[in-house]
Amino acid sequence: MAEDIILEVDNITKMFGGLAALKDVVFSVPRGEIKAVIGPNGAGKTTLFDVLTGVQRSTSGRVFLKGIDITRTKPHRITGLGMARTFQTVKLFEGMTALENAMVGCHSWTKRGFISNGLLLWALAEERRIYQHAFEVLEDVDLGTRAAELGTNLPYGQMRMLEMARALASKPEILLLDEPAAGLNPYETGELSSLLLKVRQSGATILIVEHDMGLVMDISDEVVVLDYGEVIARGTPAEVQNDPRVIEAYLGIEA
């Protein structure tokens, strides 16, 4: 039986003027896997995520989510199709509690806004469902006791977890994480690793950009390596770790 591919990246190129941030990038993500995208600074990893999630449009190539061409689809519609993301720099809503930040992630599946004016009781029930789901997600990331606190007042590591909770609240089939371990201490990174494995066990697929090679090697089924916007290697963590092209990209040709 053919693999169930949830995300397919087909020859994506992204130009900024005369500079190719991405050049003919090709890979696919089977459902249920954790796939990592790694590469030196400036390799094009965040640009790739921006293209996949509709934040930026590719110059050429196509992106398919569950077989649907989403190349020109707006970000909120991509979220509604089952793909959520976090960002390299934490982005939370100021003035909102941790719970309210998580509740925002529910917008992709709630229909309250369409009919609440005429069906108050239904809208109240929907609000309770949103509240309950958001709180359960906060508990999954060990933030249940901080639900009433302003999200931006949390310690940095917990803000990272809150951003992930907001993404998880959208009930994604595939979760894109842009350097989720950045700024975390070893204990927090270990907690993140356990959480990601738990998310995968729940049925979600994960595509992760990460510089923490220990985390990448521990949790990834496959690794894609970018350098100057091109895929230079792909394979299991062990295969990629010993690939001469990867070693050269990270350490230089003399090493």
N, C-alpha and C positions, 0 to 999 in steps of 0.2 A: 504494500500500500504506500502511495506517495505521502510524503510528509505534509501535515496540515500547516501551511505557511500563513501566519497571521499578518506579517509585514514584509513587503518586497520593495527593495530599493533598486530601481532599474536605470543605470547609467545617468545618475544625477550629476549635473555640472552647475556650479554657481559662480558667476563672474561678478567681480566688483571692478568696473572699468576694464583694464587690461589684466587684472590679477584673477587667477583661478583659485578661489577658496576651496572649491570642490571640483574634482575632475573625474568624470565617468565612474562614479562610485556605484558599485554593485554588491549587494548582499541580501540575504533573506533571513527572517527570524521565524523559526518553527514555533508553533503554539506550545506554551508550557516551559520554554527554555529561559535561562538567564544568559543573555549575550552581552558582552562588554565591547565597547569601542575605546581604544586607547591610542595614544600617540603623543609626541612632544607638544609643547606649547605652540600654538599657531598652526596645528595640523588640520584644523577645520572641523573639530568635533562639535563645538557648540553651533556653528553654522549648519552642520548637518541636522542637528536637532531642530533648529529654527525652520529649516526647509520641511522636515518631516511633519512638523506640527502646524504648518501654515503661517508661521510668523513671518517668514520670508519666502518668496517664490523662486524656484530654481530657474536657471537660464535654459536648461534643457534636461530631458529625462523625465521619468515618472515615478510616482510613489503609489503603491497599492496597499490598502488596509482591508483585510478579509476579502481580497479580490476586487475591492472597489477602488477605482482611480480617484485619489484624493489630492492630486497634484495641484489643483487650483481651488481647493476647498478652504473655507475660512476656519480659523482655529476653533471657534465654539462648535461648529458642526463636526469637526474632527473629534472633539471631546465627546460629543453625542454619539459618535460611531464607536466609541470604546477605547480611545487612546488619550491618556493624560500624561502630564509631565511636571517635573520640578525644574528649577532654574539654578544656574551656577551661583548666582547671588540670591540670597533668600529674599523672597518677595511676599510680604504679608500685608493685610489690610490694616492700616493704622486706625486706632480708635475702636477696633473690634476685638472681642474676646477670643480666646482660643476656640471655644465652641462655635462662635459665629464665623470665624475663619473656616472652620471645617464644614459648616453648613453651606457656605458658598459653593463648595465642591459638588453639592447635590443638585445644582441647577440643571445639569445635563439630563437628569432623569425625572425631575419633578415636573408636573404639569399645572401646578397651582396657579401660575400667572395667567393661564388661559381662561379659567372658569371660576376663579375665586369670587368675582363680583356677584355672581348669581347663586352660588352654592356655598354659603358661609360655613355650614357644618362640614361639608366635604373639605373645604380649605383648611379648617381647623384640624381635621384628622390628618390631612397631608402635612401640615406643619408639625404635628406630633411625630409623624414618621420621619421627617427630615431631622428633627431634633434627636430622636432616638438613634437613627443611623449615624449621625455625626458624632454623638457621644460614644457610641460603640467603637467607632474608628479611633477616637481619641484614647480610649482605654487600650486598644490594640497597640498603640505606640507609647503607652505608659504616661499619658497626659490627662487621664480622667480627673485627677485631683486638681489639675490646673485649668479646668474648663472655663471657669469664670474670670480668669485673669486676662489682661490685655495680651494679645499674642506677641506684640513687639516688646513687652516687658520680660518675656521669658529669657532664660540663658540661651546662648547661641545654639548649643547642641539641641535644645528643646525646640527652638524656632525651626531648625532643620527638620525635626520630626513632625512639627505642626504643618509645615509645607507639604510633607509627604502625606500626612493625614488628609489634608484638603484634596490632594490628588486621588487618594484612595477612596474618598467619599463619593467620587463620581462613578464608582463601580467600574473601573477600567478593565478591559480585557488585556491591554498591554500598557505598561507603565514605563515612561522614559525618565530616567534620573540623570541629571547633569551634575556630576561631582558631588554626590550626597555626603561623602565622607570628608569634604573639605572643611578644615577647622575643627574637626572632632578629635578628642583625645582617644587613646587606645581602648579604654573601656567603652566609650560611646561608639567607636567603630565596631567593636565586638557586638554591641547591642544592635547596631544597624545590620550587620551580617545576619544575625539571627532573625531579624524582622524580614529581611528580603527573602530568606529561605522560607519563612512562614507565608509570605505573600505568594510565592511560587507554588507552595503546597496547596494554597486555597484555589488555584486554578489560573492565576494571572501570569502573563508573560512579562519579562523585564528586559529592557534594553538600557544599559548603564554606561555612561561616560565617567571614567574614574582614573585618577592618578595614583591612588593607593594600590600598588601592585599586590600587596598581601591580600587585600579584600578581593581584588579581581581574580587572583589565582584560587582563592578559597571557594568562591561561589559560582564562577562562570562555567557554563557548558562549552562555550566557544568564544573566541576573541577575534575581533577585527582590528587591524592596526592601520591607522592613517598617518601619512607623512606628506606634508605640503599638499594636502587635499586629495591624495591618491591612496587607494588601498594597496599596501605593500605586503601584507601577510594576513592570513586567516587560518584558524585551526584551534585545537584544544589549547588550554593554557600552557601545558608543557611544550607543545610544538612551537607555539609562538615565542615562548621564553627563550628557546634555543635557536631561533631563526637568525641567521647572520644579518639579514636586512634590518630586523628589529633592533638588534644589538647596535648596529651602525647608526640607526636613526636616533637612538637614545644616548649612545656613548661616544659616537664619532668613529671614523674609519680606523684610526690607529688602535683603539681599544678592540 
